[in-house]
Amino acid sequence: MACEFGEDDCGELLKLYRRGKKLGSGGEGQVYLLSARRRAGKKYAGKSVKSMRNAENEARLMSKLRVCPGVVAFEDFVREREAGRCYGTIVMELCGPSLAERLIQGGAVTEEEAAKTIKTLAETLKWMHLRGVVHRDLKPHNIFQRLNTSAVDEVVIGDFGMATDKQWDMQQYCGTAKYMAPEVVAVKSDGARGPRASYTAAVDVWGLGVIAYELLSGYRSRVEFDFLRARAFPSDLASCEAEDLIQGMLAVEQSKRVTLDAVLAHPWIVKHCGSGEILTAMPYRRRHCGVKRKFSGIGKDLIVKKILAG
């Protein structure tokens, strides 16, 4: 159940901002439209989080990344302490709809739009990883369109509630089940048998791969991602070049997953974005095995191919 924040809970916040309509909610908090009282009513999004520890950590990471143009811009952090309760509100850039909303309402995008979006996100992730921050919950719901733009590739990465810059956190079972990388799913079962294996920043490359998958196929059910984690890939998703890159990002073994540099240099990205140096040494991973599977709940047979390189 989502936490509820009444006006009595936000006394410090309301001294600085006027609170408008609710924009979204989650397990730990809610996001509201805010208008600054002293800045000619400039509008922001405010994420109120019940756990002060989690709120402070998310605010710290967003502040660390605040000069990155591909991340939702951090503006302020307001602490609330009343009647023994501690929590906080992260004030940030107000964005347009999430990529998930666009996919649900409008369906798949063109390959050119998808390639430009993936390039933008890969550049942002590379910047984040160089600064030691791993998102760990990449999905269309956490990718937001810039305000006042209609271009699908004008996007920023948001919601850093699962993000970390601590190596010891890379053994945690966290994220959204539908979009989890195989090595994160494995952490849960590893923990029941003994010491947990750690994972790497390659979990974000998997997240980038599932975003590319849904950009080209439309919003999909969870079962399709179970097939992807089982090394199966649907036939005729897109062009050969697009499928090659997506399969490289969705390699099941994290050590065999393509790097962000390889994503940016891939022929499909360069072809549609018109910049960069093509990585000609990248082998095609596509292998036809001709195994017919039925994705439950979809109602049609699909020819799937094993991702043998994964």
C-alpha positions as CSV (number, residue, x, y, z in Angstrom):
1,M,0.0,0.0,0.0
2,A,1.3,3.4,-0.9
3,C,2.2,5.8,1.9
4,E,-0.1,8.8,2.3
5,F,1.3,12.3,3.0
6,G,-1.2,14.9,4.2
7,E,-0.5,18.6,4.5
8,D,0.2,18.2,8.2
9,D,3.0,15.9,7.3
10,C,4.8,18.5,5.1
11,G,5.1,21.6,7.2
12,E,8.7,22.4,6.2
13,L,8.0,21.7,2.6
14,L,5.0,24.0,2.5
15,K,7.0,26.9,3.8
16,L,8.9,26.8,0.5
17,Y,6.6,25.3,-2.0
18,R,2.9,25.1,-2.8
19,R,1.8,21.5,-3.3
20,G,-0.5,20.6,-6.2
21,K,-1.9,17.4,-7.7
22,K,-0.4,14.0,-7.1
23,L,1.7,12.9,-10.0
24,G,2.4,9.3,-8.9
25,S,2.9,7.0,-6.0
26,G,4.9,3.9,-4.9
27,G,5.5,1.7,-2.0
28,E,7.5,4.2,0.0
29,G,6.1,7.5,-1.0
30,Q,4.4,9.8,-3.4
31,V,5.2,12.4,-6.1
32,Y,3.5,15.8,-6.2
33,L,3.5,18.9,-8.3
34,L,5.2,21.7,-6.5
35,S,5.3,25.4,-7.1
36,A,8.1,27.5,-5.6
37,R,6.9,30.3,-3.4
38,R,9.8,32.6,-4.1
39,R,10.7,31.8,-7.7
40,A,7.7,33.2,-9.6
41,G,5.9,29.9,-9.1
42,K,8.5,27.8,-10.9
43,K,7.2,24.2,-11.0
44,Y,9.0,21.1,-9.8
45,A,8.2,17.5,-8.9
46,G,8.5,16.6,-5.2
47,K,9.0,13.0,-4.1
48,S,8.1,12.5,-0.5
49,V,9.7,9.4,1.0
50,K,8.7,7.9,4.4
51,S,12.2,6.5,5.2
52,M,14.6,9.3,5.9
53,R,17.6,7.0,5.3
54,N,16.3,6.1,1.8
55,A,15.3,9.7,1.0
56,E,18.7,11.0,2.0
57,N,20.5,8.4,0.0
58,E,18.5,9.0,-3.1
59,A,18.9,12.8,-2.7
60,R,22.7,12.3,-2.2
61,L,23.0,10.3,-5.4
62,M,20.9,12.7,-7.4
63,S,23.1,15.6,-6.1
64,K,26.2,13.6,-7.1
65,L,24.8,13.4,-10.7
66,R,23.3,16.8,-10.9
67,V,25.6,18.1,-13.7
68,C,24.7,15.2,-15.9
69,P,22.2,16.4,-18.6
70,G,20.6,12.9,-19.0
71,V,19.5,12.6,-15.4
72,V,16.4,14.2,-13.8
73,A,17.8,17.4,-12.3
74,F,18.1,17.6,-8.5
75,E,16.9,20.9,-7.0
76,D,16.5,20.6,-3.2
77,F,15.9,18.2,-0.3
78,V,13.5,19.2,2.5
79,R,13.6,17.3,5.8
80,E,10.5,16.8,8.0
81,R,10.7,16.1,11.7
82,E,7.5,16.1,13.7
83,A,6.1,14.0,16.5
84,G,9.1,11.7,16.4
85,R,8.8,11.0,12.7
86,C,11.5,11.7,10.2
87,Y,11.2,11.7,6.4
88,G,12.0,13.9,3.5
89,T,11.0,15.3,0.1
90,I,13.3,15.3,-2.9
91,V,12.6,18.4,-5.1
92,M,13.5,17.8,-8.7
93,E,12.9,18.7,-12.3
94,L,9.4,18.4,-13.5
95,C,9.2,16.1,-16.5
96,G,6.7,14.9,-19.1
97,P,5.2,11.4,-19.3
98,S,7.2,8.3,-18.7
99,L,8.3,6.1,-21.6
100,A,6.0,3.4,-20.2
101,E,3.0,5.8,-20.6
102,R,4.0,6.6,-24.2
103,L,4.4,2.9,-25.1
104,I,1.1,1.9,-23.5
105,Q,-0.8,4.7,-25.2
106,G,1.0,4.9,-28.5
107,G,2.7,1.5,-29.0
108,A,6.1,0.7,-30.5
109,V,8.3,3.5,-32.1
110,T,10.3,3.5,-35.3
111,E,13.8,2.0,-35.3
112,E,15.3,5.5,-35.8
113,E,13.4,6.8,-32.7
114,A,14.4,3.7,-30.7
115,A,18.1,4.0,-31.7
116,K,18.3,7.7,-30.8
117,T,16.6,7.0,-27.4
118,I,19.0,4.1,-26.7
119,K,22.0,6.3,-27.6
120,T,20.9,9.0,-25.2
121,L,20.3,6.5,-22.4
122,A,23.6,4.7,-23.0
123,E,25.6,8.0,-22.9
124,T,23.9,8.9,-19.6
125,L,24.5,5.4,-18.1
126,K,28.2,5.6,-19.1
127,W,28.5,9.0,-17.4
128,M,26.8,7.6,-14.2
129,H,29.0,4.4,-14.2
130,L,32.1,6.5,-14.5
131,R,31.0,8.2,-11.3
132,G,30.3,4.9,-9.6
133,V,26.5,5.1,-9.6
134,V,24.5,2.0,-10.8
135,H,20.7,2.6,-11.2
136,R,19.6,-1.1,-10.7
137,D,15.9,-0.4,-11.7
138,L,16.0,0.7,-15.3
139,K,12.6,0.3,-17.0
140,P,10.3,2.4,-19.2
141,H,8.5,3.7,-16.1
142,N,11.7,5.4,-14.9
143,I,12.6,7.1,-18.2
144,F,10.9,10.5,-18.6
145,Q,10.4,12.7,-21.5
146,R,11.7,16.3,-21.2
147,L,8.9,18.8,-20.6
148,N,7.6,20.6,-23.7
149,T,9.1,18.3,-26.3
150,S,7.5,15.7,-28.6
151,A,10.7,14.0,-29.6
152,V,10.7,10.5,-28.1
153,D,14.5,10.5,-27.7
154,E,14.5,13.7,-25.5
155,V,14.5,11.6,-22.3
156,V,16.1,11.6,-18.9
157,I,16.7,8.9,-16.3
158,G,14.8,9.3,-13.0
159,D,13.8,7.4,-9.8
160,F,17.1,6.6,-8.0
161,G,15.4,4.8,-5.1
162,M,17.2,1.6,-6.0
163,A,20.5,3.2,-7.1
164,T,23.7,2.7,-5.3
165,D,27.4,3.7,-5.4
166,K,28.4,1.1,-2.8
167,Q,30.0,-2.1,-3.9
168,W,28.6,-4.1,-1.0
169,D,25.1,-3.2,-2.2
170,M,25.7,-5.2,-5.4
171,Q,24.5,-8.4,-3.7
172,Q,21.0,-7.2,-2.9
173,Y,17.9,-8.6,-4.5
174,C,16.2,-5.4,-5.7
175,G,14.4,-3.9,-8.6
176,T,11.2,-4.7,-10.5
177,A,10.7,-8.4,-11.1
178,K,9.6,-8.0,-14.7
179,Y,12.7,-6.2,-15.7
180,M,15.4,-7.8,-13.5
181,A,18.6,-9.0,-15.0
182,P,19.2,-12.8,-14.6
183,E,22.0,-12.3,-12.1
184,V,19.8,-10.3,-9.8
185,V,17.1,-12.9,-10.0
186,A,19.7,-15.5,-9.1
187,V,20.7,-13.6,-6.0
188,K,17.4,-14.6,-4.3
189,S,18.0,-18.3,-4.7
190,D,21.7,-18.0,-4.0
191,G,20.8,-16.4,-0.6
192,A,18.7,-19.4,0.3
193,R,21.6,-21.8,-0.4
194,G,24.5,-19.8,1.1
195,P,26.6,-16.7,0.4
196,R,25.2,-14.5,-2.4
197,A,27.1,-13.9,-5.6
198,S,27.6,-10.2,-6.5
199,Y,26.6,-8.6,-9.7
200,T,28.1,-5.6,-11.7
201,A,27.0,-2.4,-13.4
202,A,26.1,-4.7,-16.4
203,V,22.6,-4.9,-14.8
204,D,22.0,-1.5,-16.3
205,V,22.9,-2.8,-19.7
206,W,20.3,-5.5,-19.3
207,G,17.8,-2.7,-18.3
208,L,18.8,-0.8,-21.5
209,G,18.2,-4.0,-23.5
210,V,14.7,-4.5,-22.2
211,I,13.9,-0.8,-22.9
212,A,15.1,-1.3,-26.5
213,Y,13.0,-4.4,-26.7
214,E,9.8,-2.6,-25.6
215,L,10.5,0.4,-27.8
216,L,10.5,-1.8,-30.8
217,S,7.7,-4.3,-29.8
218,G,5.5,-2.1,-27.6
219,Y,4.7,-2.6,-23.9
220,R,4.9,-6.4,-23.1
221,S,3.8,-8.8,-20.5
222,R,6.2,-10.2,-17.8
223,V,6.2,-13.7,-19.3
224,E,8.1,-12.5,-22.4
225,F,10.9,-11.3,-20.2
226,D,10.9,-14.7,-18.5
227,F,11.6,-16.2,-21.9
228,L,14.4,-13.6,-22.5
229,R,16.0,-14.7,-19.2
230,A,15.7,-18.3,-20.4
231,R,17.9,-17.4,-23.5
232,A,14.9,-17.3,-25.9
233,F,14.3,-14.4,-28.3
234,P,11.2,-13.9,-30.5
235,S,11.6,-14.1,-34.3
236,D,11.4,-11.0,-36.5
237,L,11.3,-8.4,-33.8
238,A,13.1,-5.9,-35.9
239,S,16.0,-5.5,-38.4
240,C,19.0,-7.8,-38.1
241,E,21.1,-5.0,-36.8
242,A,18.6,-4.0,-34.1
243,E,18.2,-7.7,-33.0
244,D,21.9,-8.1,-32.8
245,L,22.4,-5.2,-30.5
246,I,19.4,-6.1,-28.3
247,Q,20.6,-9.7,-28.0
248,G,24.0,-8.4,-27.0
249,M,22.5,-6.3,-24.3
250,L,20.3,-9.2,-23.1
251,A,23.1,-11.8,-22.9
252,V,22.2,-13.9,-19.9
253,E,25.8,-14.1,-18.6
254,Q,26.8,-10.7,-17.4
255,S,30.4,-11.2,-18.5
256,K,29.2,-11.7,-22.1
257,R,26.9,-8.7,-22.2
258,V,28.0,-5.9,-24.4
259,T,29.5,-2.8,-22.8
260,L,28.1,0.7,-23.1
261,D,31.0,1.6,-25.4
262,A,30.0,-1.3,-27.7
263,V,26.4,-0.1,-27.6
264,L,27.4,3.4,-28.7
265,A,29.6,2.1,-31.5
266,H,27.2,-0.5,-32.8
267,P,26.3,-0.3,-36.5
268,W,22.6,0.1,-35.7
269,I,23.2,3.1,-33.4
270,V,25.6,4.7,-35.8
271,K,23.3,4.1,-38.8
272,H,20.4,5.9,-37.2
273,C,22.2,8.5,-35.2
274,G,24.8,9.6,-37.8
275,S,27.7,9.9,-35.4
276,G,30.4,7.8,-33.8
277,E,32.7,5.1,-35.1
278,I,31.2,1.8,-36.1
279,L,32.5,-1.2,-34.1
280,T,33.0,-3.5,-37.1
281,A,34.5,-6.3,-35.0
282,M,31.3,-7.0,-33.2
283,P,30.1,-10.5,-34.2
284,Y,26.4,-11.1,-35.0
285,R,24.8,-13.2,-32.2
286,R,21.7,-14.2,-34.1
287,R,21.2,-18.0,-34.3
288,H,18.0,-19.6,-35.6
289,C,17.1,-22.7,-33.7
290,G,13.5,-23.0,-35.1
291,V,11.9,-23.9,-31.7
292,K,8.3,-22.9,-31.5
293,R,7.1,-21.7,-28.2
294,K,3.9,-20.1,-27.1
295,F,4.0,-17.1,-24.9
296,S,1.3,-17.6,-22.4
297,G,-1.3,-14.8,-22.4
298,I,-0.4,-13.5,-25.8
299,G,-2.3,-16.0,-27.8
300,K,0.0,-16.6,-30.7
301,D,2.9,-18.8,-31.5
302,L,6.3,-17.2,-32.0
303,I,9.5,-18.7,-33.4
304,V,12.2,-18.1,-30.8
305,K,16.0,-18.3,-31.2
306,K,18.5,-19.2,-28.5
307,I,20.8,-16.4,-27.7
308,L,23.8,-18.8,-27.8
309,A,26.3,-16.1,-27.1
310,G,24.7,-15.3,-23.8
